[in-house]
């Protein structure tokens, strides 16, 4: 399925993946968590006066972004990503590509897994065959989530390509920029165990119509440029060494292998429950409440993560997913079996129900002499 086809199909092809929780939620991936922390602190970022001047120059012709979707794309993301390339310390090594050029590069190392070869991605920053940063733009008729349906496809494939290059899972992270209406928001993709893609929001919506919004956007671009440069360094360090083989079969296998995706068995999938909605209720009406409930749970983990002593006593989630529908029957059956093994009832196996993914705690038995 093409990325643009995801919207018309109700995103059923992305059924195993949750809508990203709010940017206030805990981010399990250490690289994206560090990116968010430094961007929010703005330590080392250009001054607000400089930031405003730089971005106002880029948005000089963006009066038209209140029109058609195509105008929004041409007037916002393309100039912004050009700015990221210019800010990058390794600009000569980082390419600004889109559509068939992205597909041609990634095809050299196995191509996309989350969408068909017919997909034509929005502009992306790439180093050789690897995606460093993705993007998606929609006009004023669209919401954040309509844009994310396509934006997450390119960043999700980006992290799978990094894993295929031999980077450890915690290093496989690709941020993205999504534009909807007159707002910009930063999101990201990373990998849970078994190379399962997970998506998160890194920033709140930032308005291109306000001074504070323009300053915040330019600050984020500054830190994103450092992030993609770091990804290039990780890839360079990996060159010339033996490619790491995953301990388990990755969730998504190359297209040439026909076996279905499999979830990692030695993980705990904890259901997020709704109190105000009965089981087997209207699925579409439950998606947003589920997202709110998951965000609240992850906000607690974010608060706990800020207390160093808590890491000795708290098991933090590695990511999250949701129960897919019949269009992803193999994954649905796999997850259902794992939940049954852990004693969960049918009420915890609802379509679109989200699950936090945890490592299992090690239980140390006392010896007979103690």
GUDREN-773243 format. One record per residue: z, x, y of N, C-alpha, C in turn. Coordinates in steps of 0.1 Angstrom, whole numbers, always signed. Layout:
N
<r <Z,X,Y>,<Z,X,Y>,<Z,X,Y>>,
...
***
This chain:
370
<r <+0,+8,-12>,<+0,+0,+0>,<+0,+9,+12>>,
<r <-8,+5,+22>,<-8,+13,+35>,<+5,+10,+43>>,
<r <+9,+19,+52>,<+21,+17,+59>,<+20,+5,+68>>,
<r <+8,+2,+74>,<+7,-10,+82>,<+8,-22,+74>>,
<r <+4,-21,+61>,<+5,-33,+52>,<+19,-37,+49>>,
<r <+28,-28,+51>,<+42,-31,+48>,<+47,-43,+56>>,
<r <+43,-44,+68>,<+48,-55,+77>,<+42,-68,+72>>,
<r <+29,-69,+69>,<+23,-81,+64>,<+28,-85,+51>>,
<r <+33,-76,+43>,<+38,-79,+29>,<+53,-81,+29>>,
<r <+59,-82,+41>,<+73,-84,+41>,<+81,-72,+37>>,
<r <+75,-60,+38>,<+82,-48,+34>,<+86,-48,+20>>,
<r <+80,-55,+11>,<+84,-56,-3>,<+83,-43,-10>>,
<r <+73,-35,-6>,<+71,-22,-12>,<+83,-12,-9>>,
<r <+90,-15,+2>,<+102,-7,+6>,<+115,-14,+1>>,
<r <+114,-23,-8>,<+126,-31,-12>,<+138,-22,-15>>,
<r <+137,-11,-22>,<+149,-4,-26>,<+157,+2,-14>>,
<r <+150,+3,-2>,<+156,+10,+9>,<+162,+1,+19>>,
<r <+174,+3,+23>,<+181,-5,+33>,<+175,-4,+47>>,
<r <+176,-14,+55>,<+174,-12,+69>,<+184,-2,+74>>,
<r <+181,+7,+83>,<+191,+17,+87>,<+202,+10,+94>>,
<r <+214,+14,+91>,<+226,+8,+99>,<+226,+13,+113>>,
<r <+235,+8,+121>,<+236,+12,+135>,<+239,+26,+137>>,
<r <+235,+32,+148>,<+237,+46,+151>,<+252,+50,+152>>,
<r <+261,+41,+152>,<+275,+44,+152>,<+280,+46,+138>>,
<r <+272,+44,+128>,<+276,+46,+114>,<+276,+60,+110>>,
<r <+284,+63,+99>,<+285,+77,+94>,<+271,+81,+88>>,
<r <+267,+93,+91>,<+254,+98,+85>,<+258,+109,+75>>,
<r <+255,+106,+62>,<+258,+115,+51>,<+252,+128,+52>>,
<r <+239,+129,+57>,<+232,+142,+57>,<+238,+151,+68>>,
<r <+242,+164,+64>,<+249,+173,+74>,<+239,+177,+85>>,
<r <+227,+179,+83>,<+218,+183,+93>,<+216,+173,+104>>,
<r <+213,+160,+99>,<+211,+149,+109>,<+224,+146,+116>>,
<r <+235,+147,+109>,<+248,+144,+115>,<+251,+155,+126>>,
<r <+248,+167,+124>,<+249,+178,+134>,<+240,+176,+145>>,
<r <+228,+171,+143>,<+218,+168,+153>,<+223,+157,+162>>,
<r <+228,+147,+156>,<+234,+135,+164>,<+246,+140,+173>>,
<r <+255,+148,+167>,<+267,+152,+174>,<+263,+161,+186>>,
<r <+254,+170,+184>,<+250,+179,+195>,<+242,+172,+206>>,
<r <+234,+162,+202>,<+226,+154,+211>,<+235,+145,+220>>,
<r <+246,+139,+213>,<+255,+131,+221>,<+264,+139,+230>>,
<r <+267,+151,+226>,<+275,+160,+235>,<+267,+166,+246>>,
<r <+254,+167,+244>,<+245,+172,+255>,<+248,+186,+259>>,
<r <+255,+194,+250>,<+258,+208,+253>,<+246,+216,+253>>,
<r <+242,+223,+263>,<+230,+231,+264>,<+218,+224,+268>>,
<r <+219,+210,+270>,<+207,+203,+274>,<+203,+205,+288>>,
<r <+191,+202,+292>,<+187,+204,+306>,<+195,+194,+315>>,
<r <+196,+197,+327>,<+204,+189,+336>,<+197,+175,+338>>,
<r <+205,+165,+342>,<+199,+152,+343>,<+187,+152,+354>>,
<r <+189,+160,+364>,<+179,+160,+374>,<+166,+166,+369>>,
<r <+167,+177,+361>,<+155,+183,+355>,<+149,+173,+345>>,
<r <+158,+167,+337>,<+153,+158,+326>,<+145,+146,+332>>,
<r <+151,+141,+343>,<+144,+129,+349>,<+130,+133,+354>>,
<r <+129,+145,+361>,<+116,+149,+366>,<+106,+152,+355>>,
<r <+110,+158,+344>,<+101,+161,+333>,<+96,+148,+327>>,
<r <+105,+139,+324>,<+100,+127,+317>,<+93,+117,+326>>,
<r <+96,+117,+339>,<+89,+108,+349>,<+74,+113,+350>>,
<r <+72,+126,+349>,<+59,+131,+349>,<+51,+127,+336>>,
<r <+58,+127,+325>,<+51,+122,+313>,<+48,+107,+313>>,
<r <+57,+99,+319>,<+55,+85,+320>,<+48,+80,+332>>,
<r <+41,+89,+339>,<+35,+87,+351>,<+25,+75,+350>>,
<r <+19,+73,+338>,<+9,+63,+336>,<+14,+52,+327>>,
<r <+27,+52,+324>,<+32,+43,+314>,<+35,+29,+319>>,
<r <+30,+25,+331>,<+31,+11,+335>,<+24,+2,+325>>,
<r <+14,+7,+318>,<+6,-1,+309>,<+13,-3,+296>>,
<r <+25,+3,+293>,<+31,+1,+280>,<+37,-13,+279>>,
<r <+36,-22,+289>,<+40,-36,+287>,<+29,-44,+283>>,
<r <+18,-38,+279>,<+6,-46,+274>,<+5,-45,+259>>,
<r <-7,-42,+254>,<-10,-43,+240>,<-3,-31,+233>>,
<r <-2,-33,+220>,<+4,-22,+211>,<-2,-9,+213>>,
<r <-16,-9,+213>,<-23,+4,+214>,<-20,+11,+227>>,
<r <-18,+3,+238>,<-15,+9,+251>,<-1,+15,+250>>,
<r <+8,+8,+243>,<+22,+14,+241>,<+22,+27,+234>>,
<r <+14,+28,+223>,<+13,+40,+216>,<+7,+51,+225>>,
<r <-4,+49,+231>,<-10,+59,+239>,<-2,+64,+251>>,
<r <+6,+54,+257>,<+13,+57,+269>,<+27,+63,+267>>,
<r <+32,+62,+255>,<+46,+66,+253>,<+47,+78,+243>>,
<r <+45,+75,+230>,<+48,+85,+220>,<+39,+97,+221>>,
<r <+26,+95,+223>,<+18,+107,+223>,<+22,+117,+234>>,
<r <+24,+113,+246>,<+29,+122,+256>,<+43,+128,+253>>,
<r <+51,+120,+247>,<+65,+125,+244>,<+64,+135,+233>>,
<r <+56,+133,+223>,<+55,+143,+212>,<+47,+156,+217>>,
<r <+38,+154,+226>,<+32,+166,+233>,<+43,+174,+239>>,
<r <+53,+167,+246>,<+64,+174,+252>,<+72,+182,+242>>,
<r <+75,+176,+231>,<+82,+183,+220>,<+75,+195,+216>>,
<r <+62,+195,+214>,<+55,+206,+210>,<+56,+217,+221>>,
<r <+55,+214,+233>,<+56,+223,+244>,<+70,+229,+245>>,
<r <+81,+221,+241>,<+94,+227,+242>,<+98,+235,+230>>,
<r <+90,+234,+219>,<+93,+241,+207>,<+92,+256,+208>>,
<r <+101,+263,+203>,<+101,+278,+204>,<+90,+284,+196>>,
<r <+85,+276,+185>,<+74,+281,+177>,<+62,+272,+179>>,
<r <+59,+269,+191>,<+48,+259,+194>,<+35,+263,+187>>,
<r <+32,+275,+187>,<+19,+280,+181>,<+18,+277,+166>>,
<r <+30,+276,+159>,<+30,+273,+145>,<+31,+258,+142>>,
<r <+35,+250,+151>,<+37,+236,+149>,<+25,+228,+154>>,
<r <+19,+220,+145>,<+7,+212,+149>,<+11,+198,+152>>,
<r <+3,+192,+161>,<+4,+178,+165>,<-7,+171,+159>>,
<r <-5,+163,+148>,<-16,+157,+140>,<-13,+142,+138>>,
<r <-24,+135,+135>,<-22,+121,+132>,<-33,+116,+122>>,
<r <-30,+105,+116>,<-40,+98,+108>,<-45,+107,+96>>,
<r <-58,+108,+95>,<-64,+115,+84>,<-60,+130,+83>>,
<r <-58,+136,+95>,<-53,+150,+95>,<-40,+152,+88>>,
<r <-31,+142,+90>,<-18,+143,+83>,<-20,+141,+68>>,
<r <-28,+132,+64>,<-31,+129,+50>,<-38,+141,+43>>,
<r <-47,+148,+51>,<-54,+159,+45>,<-44,+171,+43>>,
<r <-35,+173,+52>,<-26,+184,+50>,<-16,+181,+39>>,
<r <-10,+169,+39>,<+0,+166,+28>,<-7,+165,+14>>,
<r <-19,+162,+14>,<-27,+160,+1>,<-27,+174,-6>>,
<r <-26,+185,+1>,<-27,+198,-5>,<-15,+201,-14>>,
<r <-4,+193,-12>,<+8,+195,-20>,<+13,+182,-27>>,
<r <+3,+174,-30>,<+7,+162,-38>,<+6,+149,-31>>,
<r <+5,+149,-17>,<+3,+137,-10>,<+15,+128,-9>>,
<r <+13,+116,-3>,<+23,+107,+0>,<+28,+100,-13>>,
<r <+40,+96,-13>,<+46,+88,-25>,<+50,+74,-20>>,
<r <+53,+72,-8>,<+58,+59,-3>,<+47,+50,+2>>,
<r <+35,+54,+3>,<+24,+46,+7>,<+11,+52,+1>>,
<r <+1,+44,+2>,<-12,+48,-5>,<-19,+59,+3>>,
<r <-29,+65,-3>,<-36,+76,+4>,<-45,+70,+16>>,
<r <-45,+56,+17>,<-53,+50,+28>,<-45,+49,+40>>,
<r <-32,+53,+40>,<-23,+52,+52>,<-28,+62,+62>>,
<r <-27,+57,+75>,<-31,+66,+86>,<-19,+67,+95>>,
<r <-10,+77,+93>,<+2,+78,+100>,<+0,+80,+115>>,
<r <+10,+76,+123>,<+11,+79,+137>,<+12,+94,+139>>,
<r <+12,+99,+151>,<+13,+113,+154>,<+26,+119,+147>>,
<r <+24,+131,+141>,<+35,+138,+135>,<+34,+152,+139>>,
<r <+46,+159,+139>,<+46,+173,+141>,<+46,+179,+127>>,
<r <+38,+189,+124>,<+37,+195,+111>,<+36,+210,+112>>,
<r <+42,+216,+101>,<+40,+231,+99>,<+33,+232,+86>>,
<r <+21,+237,+87>,<+13,+238,+75>,<+11,+225,+68>>,
<r <+17,+223,+56>,<+15,+210,+48>,<+28,+202,+50>>,
<r <+37,+205,+58>,<+50,+198,+58>,<+52,+191,+71>>,
<r <+57,+178,+70>,<+60,+170,+82>,<+74,+174,+87>>,
<r <+74,+176,+100>,<+87,+180,+106>,<+93,+169,+114>>,
<r <+84,+160,+120>,<+89,+149,+128>,<+78,+138,+128>>,
<r <+83,+125,+126>,<+73,+114,+125>,<+75,+105,+138>>,
<r <+66,+95,+138>,<+67,+86,+150>,<+60,+73,+146>>,
<r <+63,+63,+155>,<+57,+50,+154>,<+59,+42,+167>>,
<r <+49,+35,+171>,<+50,+28,+184>,<+45,+13,+182>>,
<r <+52,+4,+188>,<+49,-10,+188>,<+50,-15,+203>>,
<r <+43,-26,+206>,<+43,-31,+219>,<+55,-40,+221>>,
<r <+55,-47,+232>,<+66,-56,+236>,<+68,-68,+227>>,
<r <+58,-71,+219>,<+59,-82,+209>,<+67,-79,+197>>,
<r <+71,-66,+195>,<+77,-62,+183>,<+91,-57,+185>>,
<r <+99,-58,+174>,<+113,-54,+175>,<+114,-39,+169>>,
<r <+125,-34,+170>,<+128,-20,+164>,<+124,-20,+149>>,
<r <+128,-31,+142>,<+127,-31,+127>,<+112,-32,+123>>,
<r <+104,-38,+131>,<+90,-39,+128>,<+84,-25,+129>>,
<r <+88,-18,+139>,<+83,-4,+140>,<+88,+5,+130>>,
<r <+101,+3,+126>,<+107,+12,+116>,<+100,+11,+102>>,
<r <+95,-1,+99>,<+89,-3,+86>,<+78,+7,+84>>,
<r <+70,+10,+94>,<+60,+20,+93>,<+65,+34,+96>>,
<r <+74,+36,+106>,<+79,+49,+109>,<+87,+55,+98>>,
<r <+94,+47,+90>,<+102,+53,+79>,<+93,+58,+68>>,
<r <+81,+53,+67>,<+72,+57,+56>,<+68,+72,+58>>,
<r <+65,+76,+70>,<+60,+90,+72>,<+72,+100,+71>>,
<r <+84,+96,+77>,<+95,+105,+76>,<+101,+105,+61>>,
<r <+100,+94,+54>,<+104,+93,+40>,<+96,+103,+32>>,
<r <+82,+102,+34>,<+74,+111,+27>,<+76,+126,+31>>,
<r <+80,+127,+44>,<+83,+141,+49>,<+94,+147,+41>>,
<r <+105,+140,+39>,<+116,+146,+32>,<+113,+149,+17>>,
<r <+104,+140,+11>,<+100,+143,-3>,<+92,+155,-3>>,
<r <+83,+158,+7>,<+76,+170,+7>,<+84,+182,+9>>,
<r <+95,+181,+17>,<+104,+193,+18>,<+111,+196,+5>>,
<r <+115,+185,-2>,<+122,+187,-15>,<+112,+194,-25>>,
<r <+99,+190,-24>,<+89,+196,-33>,<+87,+210,-29>>,
<r <+89,+214,-17>,<+88,+228,-13>,<+99,+237,-18>>,
<r <+110,+231,-23>,<+121,+238,-29>,<+133,+239,-20>>,
<r <+134,+231,-9>,<+146,+231,-1>,<+156,+223,-8>>,
<r <+169,+227,-7>,<+180,+219,-13>,<+181,+205,-6>>,
<r <+186,+196,-13>,<+186,+182,-8>,<+192,+181,+6>>,
<r <+203,+188,+9>,<+210,+187,+22>,<+201,+192,+33>>,
<r <+191,+200,+30>,<+182,+206,+41>,<+170,+197,+43>>,
<r <+168,+187,+34>,<+156,+179,+35>,<+159,+167,+44>>,
<r <+156,+169,+57>,<+158,+159,+67>,<+147,+159,+77>>,
<r <+141,+147,+80>,<+130,+146,+90>,<+133,+135,+100>>,
<r <+135,+139,+113>,<+137,+129,+123>,<+124,+122,+127>>,
<r <+126,+111,+135>,<+114,+104,+140>,<+117,+98,+153>>,
<r <+106,+94,+160>,<+108,+87,+173>,<+100,+74,+172>>,
<r <+107,+63,+175>,<+101,+50,+174>,<+102,+44,+188>>,
<r <+90,+38,+192>,<+89,+32,+206>,<+86,+17,+203>>,
<r <+94,+8,+210>,<+91,-6,+209>,<+94,-12,+223>>,
<r <+83,-18,+229>,<+85,-23,+242>,<+86,-11,+252>>,
<r <+97,-11,+260>,<+99,+0,+269>,<+110,+9,+265>>,
<r <+114,+8,+252>,<+125,+16,+247>,<+121,+26,+237>>,
<r <+129,+37,+236>,<+127,+48,+226>,<+140,+48,+218>>,
<r <+139,+50,+205>,<+150,+52,+196>,<+147,+63,+186>>,
<r <+157,+71,+183>,<+156,+82,+174>,<+161,+78,+160>>,
<r <+154,+81,+150>,<+158,+77,+136>,<+156,+89,+127>>,
<r <+160,+89,+115>,<+158,+100,+106>,<+158,+96,+91>>,
<r <+153,+105,+83>,<+152,+103,+69>,<+158,+115,+62>>,
<r <+165,+113,+51>,<+171,+124,+43>,<+171,+119,+28>>,
<r <+176,+128,+20>,<+176,+125,+5>,<+190,+124,-1>>,
<r <+192,+114,-8>,<+204,+113,-17>,<+200,+119,-30>>,
<r <+210,+121,-39>,<+207,+127,-52>,<+196,+120,-60>>,
<r <+189,+127,-68>,<+176,+123,-74>,<+165,+122,-64>>,
<r <+167,+128,-53>,<+156,+128,-42>,<+153,+114,-38>>,
<r <+163,+106,-36>,<+161,+92,-32>,<+161,+91,-17>>,
<r <+150,+87,-10>,<+150,+86,+5>,<+160,+76,+10>>,
<r <+167,+80,+21>,<+176,+72,+28>,<+172,+73,+43>>,
<r <+174,+62,+51>,<+170,+62,+65>,<+182,+58,+73>>,
<r <+182,+64,+85>,<+194,+62,+94>,<+189,+62,+109>>,
<r <+197,+55,+118>,<+194,+56,+132>,<+203,+67,+138>>,
<r <+197,+75,+146>,<+205,+86,+152>,<+209,+83,+167>>,
<r <+202,+75,+174>,<+205,+72,+187>,<+205,+57,+189>>,
<r <+211,+52,+200>,<+210,+39,+205>,<+196,+37,+212>>,
<r <+191,+25,+214>,<+179,+24,+222>,<+180,+30,+236>>,
<r <+170,+37,+240>,<+170,+43,+254>,<+159,+38,+262>>,
<r <+162,+32,+273>,<+152,+26,+281>,<+144,+36,+290>>,
<r <+130,+34,+290>,<+122,+43,+298>,<+121,+37,+312>>,
<r <+129,+26,+315>,<+128,+20,+328>,<+141,+24,+337>>,
<r <+150,+31,+330>,<+163,+34,+338>,<+164,+49,+339>>,
<r <+171,+54,+349>,<+174,+68,+351>,<+182,+74,+339>>,
<r <+192,+67,+335>,<+200,+72,+324>,<+192,+73,+311>>,
<r <+184,+63,+309>,<+176,+63,+297>,<+166,+74,+297>>,
<r <+160,+77,+308>,<+150,+88,+309>,<+157,+101,+307>>,
<r <+169,+103,+313>,<+177,+115,+310>,<+181,+117,+296>>,
<r <+185,+106,+289>,<+189,+107,+275>,<+177,+110,+266>>,
<r <+166,+104,+269>,<+154,+107,+261>,<+150,+121,+261>>,
<r <+150,+127,+273>,<+146,+141,+275>,<+156,+150,+268>>,
<r <+169,+146,+269>,<+179,+154,+262>,<+176,+154,+247>>,
<r <+173,+143,+242>,<+170,+142,+227>,<+158,+150,+224>>,
<r <+148,+150,+232>,<+136,+158,+229>,<+139,+173,+228>>,
<r <+148,+177,+237>,<+153,+191,+237>,<+159,+195,+224>>,
<r <+168,+186,+219>,<+175,+189,+206>,<+166,+187,+194>>,
<r <+156,+178,+195>,<+147,+176,+184>,<+138,+189,+183>>,
<r <+134,+195,+194>,<+126,+207,+193>,<+133,+218,+186>>,
<r <+146,+219,+188>,<+154,+229,+181>,<+155,+225,+166>>,
<r <+156,+213,+163>,<+157,+208,+149>,<+145,+212,+141>>,
<r <+133,+209,+147>,<+121,+211,+139>,<+118,+226,+138>>,
<r <+123,+234,+148>,<+122,+249,+147>,<+131,+254,+136>>,
<r <+142,+248,+134>,<+151,+252,+123>,<+145,+248,+110>>,
<r <+138,+237,+109>,<+131,+233,+96>,<+120,+243,+93>>,
<r <+113,+248,+103>,<+103,+258,+101>,<+109,+271,+95>>,
<r <+121,+275,+101>,<+127,+287,+96>,<+132,+285,+81>>,
<r <+137,+273,+78>,<+141,+271,+64>,<+129,+272,+54>>,
<r <+117,+267,+59>,<+105,+268,+51>,<+100,+282,+49>>,
<r <+101,+290,+60>,<+97,+304,+60>,<+106,+312,+51>>,
<r <+119,+309,+51>,<+128,+316,+43>,<+125,+313,+28>>,
<r <+120,+301,+25>,<+117,+297,+12>,<+105,+304,+6>>,
<r <+96,+308,+15>,<+83,+314,+11>,<+86,+327,+3>>,
<r <+78,+329,-7>,<+80,+341,-15>,<+91,+341,-25>>,
<r <+99,+330,-25>,<+109,+330,-35>,<+105,+319,-46>>,
<r <+112,+319,-57>,<+110,+310,-67>,<+113,+296,-63>>,
<r <+105,+286,-64>,<+107,+272,-60>,<+119,+267,-69>>,
<r <+129,+261,-62>,<+140,+255,-70>,<+136,+243,-78>>,
<r <+140,+243,-90>,<+137,+231,-98>,<+149,+221,-98>>,
<r <+147,+209,-95>,<+158,+199,-94>,<+165,+198,-108>>,
<r <+178,+197,-107>,<+186,+195,-120>,<+183,+183,-127>>,
<r <+179,+172,-120>,<+175,+160,-126>,<+161,+157,-122>>,
<r <+154,+148,-130>,<+141,+143,-126>,<+142,+136,-112>>,
<r <+134,+140,-102>,<+134,+133,-89>,<+131,+118,-91>>,
<r <+136,+110,-81>,<+134,+96,-82>,<+119,+93,-81>>,
<r <+112,+99,-72>,<+98,+97,-71>,<+91,+110,-77>>,
<r <+82,+107,-86>,<+75,+118,-93>,<+61,+119,-87>>,
<r <+54,+130,-88>,<+40,+131,-84>,<+32,+119,-89>>,
<r <+21,+115,-82>,<+13,+104,-86>,<+7,+105,-100>>,
<r <+5,+118,-104>,<-1,+120,-117>,<+8,+116,-129>>,
<r <+21,+115,-126>,<+31,+111,-136>,<+33,+96,-135>>,
<r <+32,+89,-146>,<+32,+75,-146>,<+46,+69,-149>>,
<r <+55,+77,-153>,<+68,+71,-157>,<+75,+65,-144>>,
<r <+83,+54,-146>,<+89,+47,-135>,<+100,+56,-128>>,
<r <+104,+53,-116>,<+115,+60,-109>,<+128,+57,-116>>,
<r <+137,+66,-116>,<+150,+64,-123>,<+161,+69,-113>>,
<r <+172,+61,-112>,<+183,+64,-104>,<+192,+73,-111>>,
<r <+200,+81,-104>,<+209,+91,-110>,<+221,+83,-116>>,
<r <+224,+86,-129>,<+234,+79,-136>,<+248,+83,-133>>,
<r <+251,+95,-129>,<+264,+100,-127>,<+269,+98,-112>>,
<r <+263,+87,-106>,<+268,+83,-93>,<+273,+69,-94>>,
<r <+281,+65,-83>,<+288,+52,-83>,<+281,+44,-72>>,
<r <+276,+32,-75>,<+269,+24,-66>,<+278,+12,-62>>,
<r <+284,+13,-50>,<+294,+3,-46>,<+288,-8,-38>>,
<r <+289,-21,-43>,<+282,-32,-36>,<+289,-35,-22>>,
<r <+281,-38,-12>,<+286,-44,+0>,<+285,-59,-1>>,
<r <+297,-65,+1>,<+298,-80,-1>,<+298,-88,+12>>,
<r <+294,-100,+11>,<+295,-109,+22>,<+304,-121,+19>>,
<r <+313,-124,+28>,<+323,-134,+25>,<+318,-148,+30>>,
<r <+309,-148,+39>,<+304,-161,+45>,<+291,-166,+40>>,
<r <+286,-159,+30>,<+273,-164,+24>,<+275,-165,+9>>,
<r <+271,-177,+3>,<+273,-179,-11>,<+263,-171,-19>>,
<r <+266,-167,-31>,<+256,-160,-40>,<+243,-169,-41>>,
<r <+232,-162,-43>,<+219,-169,-44>,<+215,-177,-32>>,
<r <+221,-174,-21>,<+217,-181,-9>,<+203,-176,-3>>,
<r <+200,-180,+9>,<+187,-176,+15>,<+187,-161,+17>>,
<r <+178,-154,+10>,<+178,-140,+11>,<+175,-135,+25>>,
<r <+165,-140,+32>,<+161,-136,+45>,<+173,-137,+55>>,
<r <+181,-148,+53>,<+192,-150,+63>,<+204,-140,+60>>,
<r <+204,-134,+48>,<+215,-125,+45>,<+212,-110,+49>>,
<r <+199,-107,+52>,<+196,-93,+54>,<+204,-87,+66>>,
<r <+204,-94,+77>,<+211,-89,+89>,<+226,-89,+87>>,
<r <+233,-99,+81>,<+247,-98,+78>,<+250,-87,+69>>,
<r <+242,-84,+59>,<+244,-73,+50>,<+244,-60,+58>>,
<r <+234,-59,+67>,<+233,-47,+75>,<+246,-45,+84>>,
<r <+251,-56,+90>,<+263,-55,+98>,<+275,-51,+90>>,
<r <+276,-57,+78>,<+287,-53,+69>,<+287,-38,+65>>,
<r <+275,-33,+62>,<+273,-19,+58>,<+276,-10,+70>>,
<r <+272,-14,+82>,<+275,-6,+93>,<+290,-5,+96>>,
<r <+297,-16,+94>,<+312,-16,+96>,<+318,-7,+86>>,
<r <+314,-7,+73>,<+320,+2,+64>,<+317,+17,+67>>,
<r <+305,+20,+71>,<+301,+33,+75>,<+308,+38,+88>>,
<r <+311,+29,+97>,<+319,+33,+109>,<+332,+38,+105>>,
<r <+338,+32,+95>,<+352,+37,+90>,<+350,+51,+85>>,
<r <+340,+54,+77>,<+338,+67,+72>,<+335,+77,+83>>,
<r <+328,+73,+94>,<+326,+82,+105>,<+339,+85,+112>>,
<r <+348,+76,+114>,<+361,+79,+120>,<+369,+88,+111>>,
<r <+368,+86,+98>,<+376,+95,+89>,<+370,+109,+88>>,
<r <+356,+110,+90>,<+350,+123,+90>,<+354,+132,+101>>,
<r <+359,+126,+112>,<+363,+133,+124>,<+377,+139,+122>>,
<r <+384,+136,+112>,<+397,+141,+109>,<+396,+151,+97>>,
<r <+396,+164,+100>,<+394,+174,+89>,<+402,+172,+77>>,
<r <+415,+168,+78>,<+424,+167,+67>,<+419,+156,+57>>,
<r <+412,+146,+62>,<+407,+135,+54>,<+398,+139,+43>>,
<r <+391,+150,+45>,<+381,+155,+36>,<+387,+159,+22>>,
<r <+400,+162,+22>,<+407,+165,+10>,<+410,+153,+2>>,
<r <+410,+141,+8>,<+415,+129,+1>,<+404,+118,+0>>,
<r <+394,+119,+8>,<+384,+108,+9>,<+371,+112,+3>>,
<r <+365,+104,-5>,<+351,+106,-10>,<+341,+99,-1>>,
<r <+332,+107,+5>,<+323,+101,+14>,<+310,+98,+7>>,
<r <+303,+87,+12>,<+291,+83,+6>,<+279,+93,+8>>,
<r <+270,+94,-2>,<+259,+102,-1>,<+246,+96,+5>>,
<r <+247,+82,+6>,<+236,+74,+11>,<+238,+60,+7>>,
<r <+227,+52,+8>,<+228,+38,+5>,<+214,+33,+0>>,
<r <+214,+22,-7>,<+201,+16,-11>,<+204,+1,-12>>,
<r <+194,-7,-16>,<+196,-21,-18>,<+189,-26,-30>>,
<r <+193,-37,-35>,<+187,-43,-48>,<+173,-48,-44>>,
<r <+163,-42,-51>,<+149,-47,-48>,<+146,-60,-55>>,
<r <+135,-66,-51>,<+131,-79,-57>,<+122,-75,-69>>,
<r <+115,-86,-74>,<+107,-84,-86>,<+95,-75,-85>>,
<r <+91,-73,-72>,<+80,-64,-70>,<+83,-49,-74>>,
<r <+96,-46,-74>,<+101,-33,-79>,<+109,-35,-91>>,
<r <+103,-41,-102>,<+111,-46,-113>,<+118,-34,-121>>,
<r <+111,-22,-121>,<+117,-11,-128>,<+130,-6,-122>>,
<r <+130,-5,-108>,<+141,-1,-101>,<+152,-12,-102>>,
<r <+148,-24,-101>,<+158,-35,-101>,<+165,-35,-115>>,
<r <+158,-33,-126>,<+164,-33,-139>,<+173,-20,-141>>,
<r <+169,-9,-135>,<+177,+3,-136>,<+190,+2,-129>>,
<r <+190,-3,-116>,<+202,-5,-109>,<+211,-15,-115>>,
<r <+205,-26,-120>,<+213,-37,-126>,<+220,-31,-138>>,
<r <+214,-23,-146>,<+220,-17,-158>,<+232,-8,-154>>,
<r <+230,+0,-143>,<+241,+9,-139>,<+253,+1,-134>>,
<r <+250,-10,-127>,<+261,-19,-122>,<+268,-26,-133>>,
<r <+261,-30,-143>,<+267,-36,-155>,<+276,-26,-162>>,
<r <+272,-14,-163>,<+280,-4,-170>,<+293,-1,-163>>,
<r <+293,-3,-149>,<+305,-2,-141>,<+313,-15,-140>>,
<r <+309,-25,-147>,<+317,-37,-148>,<+315,-47,-137>>,
<r <+304,-46,-129>,<+302,-55,-118>,<+295,-68,-124>>,
<r <+298,-79,-118>,<+293,-92,-122>,<+280,-95,-115>>,
<r <+274,-107,-119>,<+261,-110,-113>,<+262,-113,-98>>,
<r <+273,-117,-93>,<+274,-119,-78>,<+273,-106,-70>>,
<r <+274,-94,-77>,<+272,-81,-70>,<+258,-75,-73>>,
<r <+249,-84,-78>,<+236,-79,-81>,<+225,-87,-75>>,
<r <+227,-91,-62>,<+218,-100,-55>,<+207,-92,-48>>,
<r <+195,-99,-48>,<+184,-92,-41>,<+187,-90,-27>>,
<r <+184,-78,-22>,<+186,-72,-9>,<+201,-69,-6>>,
<r <+209,-70,-16>,<+223,-66,-14>,<+224,-51,-13>>,
<r <+231,-45,-3>,<+231,-31,-2>,<+243,-25,-10>>,
<r <+241,-12,-13>,<+251,-4,-21>,<+253,+9,-15>>,
<r <+266,+13,-13>,<+269,+27,-9>,<+268,+36,-21>>,
<r <+262,+47,-20>,<+261,+56,-32>,<+271,+67,-30>>,
<r <+280,+68,-40>,<+291,+78,-40>,<+290,+88,-52>>,
<r <+295,+100,-50>,<+297,+109,-62>,<+309,+104,-70>>,
<r <+309,+105,-82>,<+320,+101,-90>,<+331,+111,-89>>,
<r <+344,+106,-87>,<+355,+115,-86>,<+358,+122,-99>>,
<r <+362,+135,-99>,<+366,+142,-111>,<+380,+138,-114>>,
<r <+382,+134,-127>,<+395,+130,-131>,<+401,+141,-140>>,
<r <+411,+148,-135>,<+417,+159,-142>,<+429,+154,-150>>,
<r <+428,+155,-163>,<+438,+151,-172>,<+449,+162,-173>>,
<r <+462,+158,-173>,<+473,+167,-174>,<+473,+172,-188>>,
<r <+476,+185,-189>,<+478,+191,-203>,<+491,+186,-209>>,
<r <+491,+187,-223>,<+503,+182,-230>,<+516,+190,-227>>,
<r <+514,+202,-222>,<+526,+210,-219>,<+532,+207,-205>>,
<r <+525,+199,-197>,<+530,+196,-184>,<+539,+184,-184>>,
***
